[in-house]
Amino acid sequence: MNKKRTNPAFLNGVPELLMLHLLLGRPMYGYELVQAIKTATDQEFAFGEGCVYPILHRLEADGLLKASRETTAGRSRVVYRVTPKGKKHLAETLTCWQRVVGAVNLALQGGGYGEATLA
């Protein structure tokens, strides 16, 4: 039985990158962040709450995020904000990400070895 995967396995680390980037823009609670990721990626990525919350908790434990309980739209929610340490980590991660994307694009465009064709 084939189980359709929403997101490819090579996306490890991408949810963290997107979450830190989006939270740098504005504080959010978990479900709000799930929706923001869908919107920001034009529905290409669908990281569910089962993926997002463990990452949020890990980022908080690592000191990259700070969580606080706030009332939003009449409901008590845990809202996450990027810490200065998280901002520095995001900048470093973005630099690495841009190098990886550049290198992969170079290789896919031939990288001196010619274009591969899918037959």
One Martini backbone bead per residue (centre of mass of N, CA, C, O) as a GRO file, in nm:
protein
  119
    1MET     BB    1   0.093   0.039   0.026
    2ASN     BB    2   0.061   0.369  -0.067
    3LYS     BB    3   0.191   0.651   0.094
    4LYS     BB    4   0.133   0.973   0.085
    5ARG     BB    5   0.353   1.235   0.079
    6THR     BB    6   0.362   1.564   0.141
    7ASN     BB    7   0.677   1.565   0.213
    8PRO     BB    8   0.985   1.542   0.143
    9ALA     BB    9   1.267   1.414   0.300
   10PHE     BB   10   1.469   1.660   0.208
   11LEU     BB   11   1.323   1.874   0.426
   12ASN     BB   12   1.513   1.875   0.638
   13GLY     BB   13   1.494   2.186   0.825
   14VAL     BB   14   1.270   2.361   0.690
   15PRO     BB   15   1.066   2.412   0.913
   16GLU     BB   16   1.259   2.570   1.097
   17LEU     BB   17   1.326   2.796   0.901
   18LEU     BB   18   1.035   2.896   0.855
   19MET     BB   19   0.958   2.947   1.147
   20LEU     BB   20   1.172   3.157   1.219
   21HIS     BB   21   1.105   3.355   0.994
   22LEU     BB   22   0.803   3.404   1.067
   23LEU     BB   23   0.856   3.481   1.372
   24LEU     BB   24   1.023   3.733   1.310
   25GLY     BB   25   0.781   3.893   1.192
   26ARG     BB   26   0.582   3.735   1.409
   27PRO     BB   27   0.402   3.640   1.652
   28MET     BB   28   0.291   3.294   1.730
   29TYR     BB   29   0.091   3.031   1.715
   30GLY     BB   30   0.086   2.718   1.607
   31TYR     BB   31  -0.159   2.720   1.407
   32GLU     BB   32  -0.081   2.986   1.276
   33LEU     BB   33   0.186   2.875   1.162
   34VAL     BB   34   0.074   2.658   0.983
   35GLN     BB   35  -0.081   2.862   0.801
   36ALA     BB   36   0.162   3.043   0.724
   37ILE     BB   37   0.315   2.829   0.567
   38LYS     BB   38   0.106   2.778   0.351
   39THR     BB   39   0.092   3.070   0.248
   40ALA     BB   40   0.404   3.127   0.197
   41THR     BB   41   0.403   2.848  -0.005
   42ASP     BB   42   0.145   2.813  -0.172
   43GLN     BB   43   0.075   2.509  -0.052
   44GLU     BB   44   0.341   2.325  -0.071
   45PHE     BB   45   0.339   2.325   0.245
   46ALA     BB   46   0.235   2.070   0.507
   47PHE     BB   47   0.273   2.135   0.834
   48GLY     BB   48   0.172   1.991   1.093
   49GLU     BB   49   0.124   1.988   1.429
   50GLY     BB   50   0.303   1.724   1.467
   51CYS     BB   51   0.557   1.889   1.362
   52VAL     BB   52   0.560   2.178   1.495
   53TYR     BB   53   0.555   2.139   1.808
   54PRO     BB   54   0.826   1.989   1.850
   55ILE     BB   55   0.995   2.220   1.732
   56LEU     BB   56   0.911   2.443   1.922
   57HIS     BB   57   1.011   2.300   2.181
   58ARG     BB   58   1.308   2.277   2.091
   59LEU     BB   59   1.361   2.580   2.038
   60GLU     BB   60   1.301   2.659   2.327
   61ALA     BB   61   1.512   2.474   2.470
   62ASP     BB   62   1.750   2.622   2.289
   63GLY     BB   63   1.674   2.948   2.294
   64LEU     BB   64   1.521   3.050   2.013
   65LEU     BB   65   1.262   3.060   2.187
   66LYS     BB   66   0.969   3.228   2.322
   67ALA     BB   67   0.717   3.158   2.559
   68SER     BB   68   0.368   3.275   2.591
   69ARG     BB   69   0.083   3.343   2.760
   70GLU     BB   70  -0.210   3.438   2.567
   71THR     BB   71  -0.470   3.645   2.462
   72THR     BB   72  -0.651   3.529   2.168
   73ALA     BB   73  -0.951   3.572   2.070
   74GLY     BB   74  -1.038   3.476   2.377
   75ARG     BB   75  -0.778   3.290   2.393
   76SER     BB   76  -0.555   3.072   2.527
   77ARG     BB   77  -0.209   3.106   2.425
   78VAL     BB   78   0.088   3.002   2.275
   79VAL     BB   79   0.346   3.231   2.217
   80TYR     BB   80   0.597   3.292   1.971
   81ARG     BB   81   0.946   3.401   1.992
   82VAL     BB   82   1.232   3.541   1.889
   83THR     BB   83   1.545   3.534   1.982
   84PRO     BB   84   1.858   3.640   1.958
   85LYS     BB   85   1.964   3.353   1.915
   86GLY     BB   86   1.758   3.287   1.685
   87LYS     BB   87   1.850   3.508   1.489
   88LYS     BB   88   2.138   3.402   1.454
   89HIS     BB   89   2.063   3.118   1.359
   90LEU     BB   90   1.906   3.207   1.110
   91ALA     BB   91   2.136   3.349   0.963
   92GLU     BB   92   2.315   3.095   0.941
   93THR     BB   93   2.108   2.914   0.796
   94LEU     BB   94   2.064   3.093   0.547
   95THR     BB   95   2.352   3.078   0.443
   96CYS     BB   96   2.356   2.772   0.404
   97TRP     BB   97   2.107   2.747   0.224
   98GLN     BB   98   2.214   2.923  -0.012
   99ARG     BB   99   2.452   2.735  -0.076
  100VAL     BB  100   2.290   2.481  -0.138
  101VAL     BB  101   2.110   2.592  -0.360
  102GLY     BB  102   2.340   2.683  -0.545
  103ALA     BB  103   2.474   2.403  -0.579
  104VAL     BB  104   2.230   2.251  -0.690
  105ASN     BB  105   2.177   2.433  -0.930
  106LEU     BB  106   2.449   2.392  -1.064
  107ALA     BB  107   2.424   2.086  -1.100
  108LEU     BB  108   2.145   2.097  -1.263
  109GLN     BB  109   2.296   2.289  -1.493
  110GLY     BB  110   2.583   2.092  -1.498
  111GLY     BB  111   2.861   2.177  -1.359
  112GLY     BB  112   3.058   2.079  -1.617
  113TYR     BB  113   2.893   1.786  -1.706
  114GLY     BB  114   2.632   1.839  -1.809
  115GLU     BB  115   2.327   1.749  -1.907
  116ALA     BB  116   2.064   1.588  -1.782
  117THR     BB  117   1.837   1.329  -1.883
  118LEU     BB  118   1.499   1.243  -1.903
  119ALA     BB  119   1.363   0.929  -2.037
   0.00000   0.00000   0.00000
